[in-house]
Amino acid sequence: MDSAAEACMSGALKQFTGDLAHYKVSCMFMSFTAQTTPGDQLDIYVWEDKTAERRLHCQIELKDKAVYNTIIDFHDPVKLEKLASENSKL
């Protein structure tokens, strides 16, 4: 998540702005496909899904082999804010 947050803060992600911690997760899938050990040199990739809004992918690789994948769907912050406002009036 640190890499995703850094990508968000640097402006590398088009669908997310500011602090990624302000986005609420709606669904998360994780897959560990191999084990790593302390001292391993890992490569981390983060990208936005081209077909689904507010969906991030993260992949961690060891020697060009994926060892971890995650897909994270986030709620629309505008819709959440509107819903919270409506609920506060009840």
C-alpha positions in Angstrom: 0.0 0.0 0.0 2.9 2.4 0.5 3.8 2.2 -3.2 0.2 2.9 -4.1 0.0 5.8 -1.7 3.2 7.2 -3.1 1.9 6.9 -6.7 -1.3 8.7 -5.6 0.6 11.5 -3.9 2.9 12.0 -6.8 0.1 12.3 -9.3 0.9 9.1 -11.2 -2.6 7.9 -10.8 -5.4 9.6 -12.7 -8.4 8.4 -10.8 -7.0 9.2 -7.4 -5.8 12.5 -5.9 -4.2 13.4 -2.6 -3.9 10.9 0.2 -5.0 7.4 -0.7 -5.9 6.8 2.9 -8.9 9.0 2.4 -10.4 6.5 -0.1 -12.5 3.7 1.5 -11.9 0.2 0.3 -15.0 -1.6 -1.0 -13.4 -4.9 -1.9 -9.9 -6.3 -1.9 -8.5 -9.5 -3.4 -5.0 -10.8 -2.5 -3.0 -13.7 -3.9 0.3 -14.9 -2.5 2.0 -17.1 -5.1 5.5 -17.5 -3.7 7.5 -16.8 -0.6 10.2 -14.3 -0.2 13.0 -14.0 2.4 14.6 -11.1 4.2 17.1 -9.4 1.9 15.3 -10.3 -1.3 15.3 -7.5 -3.9 11.6 -7.0 -4.8 10.0 -4.9 -7.6 6.6 -3.3 -6.9 4.2 -2.3 -9.6 1.0 -0.3 -9.2 -1.5 0.6 -11.9 -5.1 1.6 -12.4 -7.5 -0.7 -14.1 -8.4 0.5 -17.6 -12.0 -1.0 -17.4 -13.1 -0.3 -13.8 -13.2 3.0 -12.1 -11.4 3.3 -8.7 -9.7 -0.1 -9.1 -6.0 -0.5 -8.3 -3.7 -3.4 -9.1 -0.5 -4.1 -7.3 2.1 -6.8 -8.1 5.3 -7.6 -6.3 7.9 -9.5 -8.2 11.1 -11.4 -7.3 13.4 -12.0 -10.2 10.7 -11.2 -12.7 8.3 -13.7 -11.1 5.1 -12.5 -9.5 5.0 -13.4 -5.8 2.0 -11.3 -4.7 -1.0 -9.7 -6.5 -3.8 -7.6 -5.2 -6.8 -5.9 -6.7 -8.4 -3.1 -4.6 -11.7 -1.5 -5.4 -12.5 1.8 -3.7 -15.8 3.5 -3.1 -16.6 6.7 -4.9 -15.7 9.4 -2.3 -18.4 11.8 -3.7 -21.1 9.2 -3.3 -19.9 8.3 0.2 -19.9 11.9 1.2 -23.4 12.4 -0.2 -24.6 9.2 1.6 -23.1 10.3 4.9 -24.7 13.7 4.6 -28.1 12.2 3.9 -27.8 9.8 6.8 -26.9 12.6 9.2 -30.3 14.2 8.5 -32.2 11.2 9.7 
